[in-house]
Amino acid sequence: MPALQRVSSCADIGFTLRRQFHKDDFRPHQREIIQAALDGFDVYVQAATSFGKSLCFQLPAVVDQGITIVVSPLLSLMINQVEALRASGIDASSLNSNTPYAEKNRIHRDLETGHPRTRLLYVTPELCSAARFRDRLHLVYKQRELARIAIDEAHCISEWGHDFRKDFKRLSWFRETFPDVPMMCLTATANARVRQDVLGVLRLDATPERIKSFLMSPQRSNLHLEIRYTKDEDDSRLSDFLKWIRGVYDRRRADLRKEELSKAGERPDNVPGIIYTISRDECETLSAALRDEGIGARAFHAKLPKELKEETLARWINNEPGWDIIVATTAFGMGIDKDNVRFVVHWRLPKSFEGYYQEAGRAGRDGNASYCFLYYSREDLERVTRMIRGDSKDGSNCEARLRSLHSLALYCENTDSCRHAEICKYFGEASVPECDFACDWHKDPQDLEMRFLRGLADEEWVSTQAMQGTYDGYCGE
């Protein structure tokens, strides 16, 4: 089966960017990636959160003939991106377990024509294993209308990744069945081993002449990174955060006298942010505690009613008073287009290094200075370790997840080098750039060392408590 004829040009790209996506210009490397996709290459993109990876497959889908299938692991991400595309006049849909019955039938009928009107169809990896869906894609392919397969969060393919899902591994079916249809893989967090595994599983390494890889630095120089040490017997997270956020408000009140802030119409207490924690219960209790202190915080997690989640998200994105801070479990934030998040706080230790940096990267997507700090305790490390061991049924995946967690713990306990440099090193960047005083080590290495020595529980004591079964695991999302 011959591949689609590709007639796109650089002129098409710039015009479509302005007309359909309402953007004046590309971010660095986006144009090259999009052109490689339109030229029919397989493309691997590894770039930090805020790069704008979704545009790299969305714009080609608008320019090219045919339908682009986007495989995505998160329903919330699908919904957000489909709504944004439709608002821009682009025919996009999602097909998953939450899709209404009438909408499912409409999408299936569209595919059955062999010439679908839909330009982008978002699906889960689980759906890609379904015989009915595969049969309809065969019809589309025979009519030369299958333009591209895009796999978002591609690190989920790898058993060595932090978020392995078995149905992702079955996506090799695409290359085996549609050998001439180009594929695009996108991720923010993959080291060399994960990257090699992804390309191998998808069979993209069999034709190296067909693939173009774009590996961008993971460094986000506008993020100030800091670790704040704590322990169970003296847990001062809430008072510490309140002191910090009130200090931010005070500085903004002083700045309000400046003409530029007054013109912007900003409130001194409007500092959009995200606080990540692991349990649903803590989302609720922490957001309530912050509201009791006069801070506009709202909980967001999977078990909240759909209408409440939609309202919370909309009012937060629109910077409404009382909806300044989202207290969320880890799935929140993927695919959400809000570029003025001024801080991200990890209230508890994340389950992986990759997860930590993805979530921190949701701050400062507008390029302006933003603050990211993580409350780290050795007791939390023990709890998360036990949780991973309890959750993992697959031995190799458990090993990979624990290795990532261990790397994150070493990063947190590091007091001898730049945070940004350590992140770049973890993700395999050959040259490891240091930051311009944008981390706690560069800012004050002596203070960091003192906080480390005073702030953490003794390792031997933590191990003893663990052996006695003192630590309970966290609740799920």
FENSULNOR-V631979 format. One line per field, one symbol per residue. phi: phi as a letter, one per 40 degrees, with the letter a starting at -180 (. if undefined). psi: psi as a letter, one per 40 degrees, with the letter a starting at -180 (. if undefined). Layout:
phi = ???
psi = ???
//
This chain:
phi = .ccdcbbcaccdccccdcccbfbcaccdgccccccccccgccbbbbacdgcgccccbccdcccccgbbcbcbcbcccdccccccccccgbcbabbacccddccdcccccccccgbccccbbcbccccccccccccccdcccccgbccabbbcfcccccccccbcbccccccddccccbcbccbbbbacbaccccdccdccccgcccbcccbbbbbccccbccccbabbcaadcacbdcccccccccccccccccccccccccccgcccccbcabbcbcbcdcdccccccccccgccbbcaacccddcccccdccccccfcdgbcbcbbcccchcgccbcbccabbccbcccacccdcccdcccgccgcdabbbbcbbcccdcccdccccccccbccccccccccccccccccccbbaccccccdcccgcccbccccfbaccccacccdcccccccbccdcccccccccgcccccccc
psi = hiiihheiidddddddddddefidiiihedddddddddeeiihhhhiihedfdddddddddddiiaihhhhiehdddddddddddddefhgiiihadehidddddddddddddegidhdhhhiidddeehddddddddddddefehdihhhifededheeiefhhddddeeddddddgdehiihhhieghaddddddddddeededgdeehhhhhihehgeehhhihhiiideghfddddddddddddddddddddeidddddefiidegghihhhididddddddddddddeehgiiihideiiddddddddddddefihefdhhhiidehehehghefheihhhdihieiddddddddeeifeeeihihhihhhiddddddddddddddhdhddddddddddddddddddeheeihddddddddefhdhgiiigffiddddgddddddddddeiihdddddddddefdhiiiii.
//
